[in-house]
Amino acid sequence: MNKEVLRRGLNALKTDADEDMLRKFEKYSKMLIEWNEKINLTAITDDVGISTKHFLDSVLPLTAADIPLGASVIDVGTGAGFPGIPIKIVRGDISLTLLDSLLKRINFLREVCGEIGIPDTECVHARAEDEAKHRRERYDVAVSRAVAPLKILSEYCLPYVKVGGIFLALKSAGAEIESELAAAKPMIGTLGGKVEDNVRLPLPETDITRSIIVIRKISETPKQFPRTSAKIKRGR
């Protein structure tokens, strides 16, 4: 991790980075590199890349939407903990659930959370479409940086969100995002959501622009959703 790059970037995102916050990010970075030698967590292992493309990128949603004090947040398909853990480091007041289908990654996340000291964090080993049956409409906020079309991602994530809550999807800001968004809107409506905004933000310390899709939950998700993974991916 490059401490100065991260500090400048967090300041650009209107986050005052104190030493305890930077210590947690630094420990997280070291553990990410160490564990990456044993299991595949990330292709980004250089100090600047971790600071910008993982840590700062994960914090961007805090600029795109207002997350209430003490909010319950679930990170669906969290992988190596992005964006959930950086959000929790910056916003210690939230309660966080990290959900992933691969046990090796969950074991890594549990160790990270214990080592860096972030309470009120639960690491859950489950498939998103299965765990939604037990955690239906429990969370104020769902976030995801998973690589999947928005139509698919919305079906995995929106069932977790309370009516009145939001789903924040981190996406590339390329030209394809508009067609992806248009293709997803009918399903988002079916799931009880409404696209509130597509916030385009520069990623500090890089030349990258990101889109944060803000989806408001306006009604309950029908009980038949989410469907099985095979049906979701077929898109029918």
C-alpha positions as CSV (number, residue, x, y, z in Angstrom):
1,M,0.0,0.0,0.0
2,N,1.2,3.5,-0.8
3,K,0.2,5.5,2.3
4,E,0.5,9.0,0.7
5,V,-1.4,8.0,-2.4
6,L,-4.2,6.6,-0.2
7,R,-4.2,9.6,2.1
8,R,-4.4,12.1,-0.8
9,G,-7.2,10.0,-2.4
10,L,-9.2,9.8,0.7
11,N,-8.9,13.5,1.3
12,A,-10.1,14.0,-2.3
13,L,-13.2,11.9,-1.3
14,K,-13.7,14.2,1.7
15,T,-12.5,11.5,4.1
16,D,-10.1,12.6,6.9
17,A,-7.7,9.7,7.1
18,D,-6.4,9.3,10.6
19,E,-3.5,7.1,11.6
20,D,-5.7,4.3,12.9
21,M,-7.6,4.2,9.6
22,L,-4.3,4.1,7.6
23,R,-3.0,1.3,9.9
24,K,-6.0,-0.8,9.1
25,F,-5.6,-0.3,5.4
26,E,-1.9,-1.1,5.6
27,K,-2.5,-4.3,7.5
28,Y,-5.3,-5.3,5.1
29,S,-2.9,-4.7,2.2
30,K,-0.2,-6.9,3.7
31,M,-2.6,-9.7,4.4
32,L,-4.0,-9.5,0.9
33,I,-0.5,-9.9,-0.6
34,E,0.4,-12.7,1.7
35,W,-2.8,-14.7,1.2
36,N,-2.7,-14.1,-2.6
37,E,0.3,-16.4,-2.7
38,K,-1.9,-19.2,-1.4
39,I,-5.3,-18.5,-3.0
40,N,-6.3,-16.4,-5.9
41,L,-7.6,-13.1,-4.5
42,T,-6.5,-10.4,-6.9
43,A,-4.4,-9.7,-10.0
44,I,-3.5,-6.2,-8.5
45,T,-0.6,-6.5,-6.1
46,D,1.4,-3.3,-6.6
47,D,1.2,-0.7,-3.8
48,V,-0.3,2.1,-5.9
49,G,-2.8,-0.3,-7.5
50,I,-4.0,-1.7,-4.2
51,S,-4.4,1.9,-2.8
52,T,-6.3,3.2,-5.8
53,K,-8.0,0.3,-7.7
54,H,-9.0,-1.5,-4.5
55,F,-9.2,0.8,-1.5
56,L,-10.2,4.2,-3.1
57,D,-12.4,2.5,-5.6
58,S,-14.3,0.7,-2.8
59,V,-14.8,4.0,-0.9
60,L,-16.3,5.8,-3.9
61,P,-19.9,4.7,-3.1
62,L,-19.8,6.8,0.1
63,T,-19.5,9.9,-2.2
64,A,-22.3,8.7,-4.5
65,A,-25.0,8.1,-1.9
66,D,-25.9,9.0,1.6
67,I,-25.5,5.9,3.8
68,P,-27.3,6.6,7.2
69,L,-25.5,6.4,10.5
70,G,-25.5,2.9,11.8
71,A,-26.8,1.4,8.6
72,S,-26.8,-2.3,8.0
73,V,-24.8,-3.1,4.8
74,I,-24.3,-6.3,2.9
75,D,-21.5,-6.8,0.3
76,V,-22.7,-9.4,-2.1
77,G,-20.0,-11.5,-3.9
78,T,-17.4,-9.6,-1.9
79,G,-14.4,-11.6,-3.1
80,A,-11.4,-10.3,-1.3
81,G,-13.6,-7.9,0.7
82,F,-14.2,-5.1,-1.9
83,P,-16.0,-2.8,-1.5
84,G,-17.2,-3.8,2.0
85,I,-14.1,-3.8,4.2
86,P,-12.8,-0.4,3.0
87,I,-16.3,1.1,3.5
88,K,-16.3,-0.3,7.0
89,I,-12.8,1.0,7.8
90,V,-13.9,4.5,6.8
91,R,-17.4,4.2,8.3
92,G,-17.0,2.3,11.5
93,D,-20.6,3.0,12.5
94,I,-22.1,0.6,10.0
95,S,-22.7,-3.1,10.6
96,L,-21.4,-5.1,7.7
97,T,-22.1,-8.5,6.2
98,L,-19.6,-10.0,3.7
99,L,-21.1,-12.7,1.5
100,D,-19.2,-15.0,-0.8
101,S,-19.6,-18.4,-2.2
102,L,-16.0,-19.5,-1.9
103,L,-15.0,-20.7,1.6
104,K,-11.3,-20.0,1.1
105,R,-12.1,-16.3,0.6
106,I,-14.4,-16.3,3.6
107,N,-11.6,-17.7,5.7
108,F,-9.3,-14.9,4.5
109,L,-12.0,-12.3,5.3
110,R,-12.6,-13.6,8.8
111,E,-8.9,-13.4,9.5
112,V,-8.6,-9.9,8.1
113,C,-11.5,-8.6,10.1
114,G,-10.0,-10.1,13.3
115,E,-6.5,-8.8,12.6
116,I,-7.3,-5.3,11.6
117,G,-10.0,-4.9,14.3
118,I,-13.4,-4.1,12.6
119,P,-16.3,-5.2,14.9
120,D,-19.9,-5.7,13.8
121,T,-18.8,-7.6,10.7
122,E,-20.1,-11.0,9.7
123,C,-18.5,-13.2,7.1
124,V,-21.0,-15.6,5.4
125,H,-20.2,-18.5,3.2
126,A,-23.2,-19.0,0.9
127,R,-24.5,-18.4,-2.6
128,A,-26.3,-15.1,-2.9
129,E,-29.5,-16.6,-4.3
130,D,-29.7,-19.2,-1.5
131,E,-28.9,-16.9,1.4
132,A,-31.5,-14.4,0.3
133,K,-34.1,-16.8,1.6
134,H,-32.9,-16.3,5.1
135,R,-31.9,-12.6,5.0
136,R,-34.7,-11.2,2.9
137,E,-35.2,-7.4,3.0
138,R,-32.9,-7.2,6.1
139,Y,-30.4,-4.5,5.0
140,D,-30.4,-0.8,4.6
141,V,-27.8,-1.0,1.8
142,A,-26.5,-3.6,-0.5
143,V,-23.2,-3.0,-2.4
144,S,-21.5,-5.1,-5.0
145,R,-18.4,-4.8,-7.2
146,A,-18.9,-8.2,-8.7
147,V,-18.3,-8.6,-12.4
148,A,-21.7,-9.4,-13.7
149,P,-24.3,-7.5,-15.9
150,L,-26.5,-5.2,-13.9
151,K,-29.6,-7.1,-14.7
152,I,-28.1,-10.3,-13.1
153,L,-26.4,-8.4,-10.2
154,S,-29.7,-6.7,-9.3
155,E,-31.5,-10.0,-8.9
156,Y,-28.8,-11.3,-6.6
157,C,-28.7,-8.1,-4.5
158,L,-32.1,-6.3,-4.4
159,P,-33.9,-9.1,-2.4
160,Y,-31.6,-8.3,0.5
161,V,-32.6,-4.6,0.7
162,K,-35.3,-3.2,2.9
163,V,-38.0,-1.1,1.2
164,G,-36.7,2.4,1.3
165,G,-33.1,1.2,1.2
166,I,-30.6,1.3,-1.7
167,F,-28.5,-1.0,-3.8
168,L,-25.1,0.5,-5.0
169,A,-23.5,-1.2,-8.0
170,L,-19.9,-0.3,-8.9
171,K,-19.5,-0.4,-12.6
172,S,-17.2,0.8,-15.4
173,A,-18.1,4.2,-16.8
174,G,-17.5,3.1,-20.4
175,A,-20.0,3.7,-23.2
176,E,-21.6,0.3,-22.6
177,I,-23.0,1.2,-19.2
178,E,-26.0,3.1,-20.7
179,S,-27.1,0.0,-22.7
180,E,-26.4,-2.2,-19.7
181,L,-28.6,0.1,-17.6
182,A,-31.4,0.1,-20.1
183,A,-31.4,-3.7,-20.4
184,A,-31.5,-4.0,-16.6
185,K,-34.4,-1.5,-15.9
186,P,-37.3,-3.9,-16.5
187,M,-35.9,-6.5,-14.1
188,I,-35.0,-3.8,-11.6
189,G,-38.7,-2.7,-11.6
190,T,-39.9,-6.3,-11.3
191,L,-37.7,-6.7,-8.2
192,G,-39.2,-3.7,-6.5
193,G,-36.4,-1.2,-7.4
194,K,-36.1,2.1,-9.2
195,V,-32.9,3.5,-10.7
196,E,-32.3,6.8,-8.9
197,D,-29.0,7.8,-10.3
198,N,-26.0,6.9,-12.4
199,V,-23.2,8.8,-10.6
200,R,-20.0,9.2,-12.6
201,L,-17.0,9.8,-10.4
202,P,-13.3,10.2,-11.1
203,L,-11.2,7.7,-9.2
204,P,-8.6,9.8,-7.3
205,E,-5.0,9.4,-8.2
206,T,-5.9,7.7,-11.5
207,D,-7.3,8.6,-14.9
208,I,-10.2,6.2,-14.4
209,T,-13.9,7.2,-14.2
210,R,-16.4,5.0,-12.4
211,S,-20.2,4.7,-12.5
212,I,-22.0,4.1,-9.2
213,I,-25.6,3.0,-10.1
214,V,-27.9,4.0,-7.3
215,I,-31.1,1.8,-7.1
216,R,-33.8,2.6,-4.5
217,K,-36.0,-0.2,-3.2
218,I,-39.5,1.1,-3.5
219,S,-41.6,-2.1,-3.0
220,E,-41.1,-5.6,-1.7
221,T,-39.4,-8.1,-4.0
222,P,-41.8,-10.8,-5.2
223,K,-41.3,-14.1,-3.4
224,Q,-40.2,-16.0,-6.5
225,F,-37.0,-13.9,-6.7
226,P,-34.1,-14.5,-6.6
227,R,-34.4,-17.5,-8.9
228,T,-31.8,-20.2,-9.2
229,S,-28.4,-19.2,-10.6
230,A,-29.1,-21.1,-13.8
231,K,-32.4,-19.2,-14.4
232,I,-30.8,-15.8,-13.5
233,K,-28.0,-16.3,-16.0
234,R,-30.4,-17.5,-18.8
235,G,-32.2,-14.2,-18.2
236,R,-35.7,-15.5,-18.7
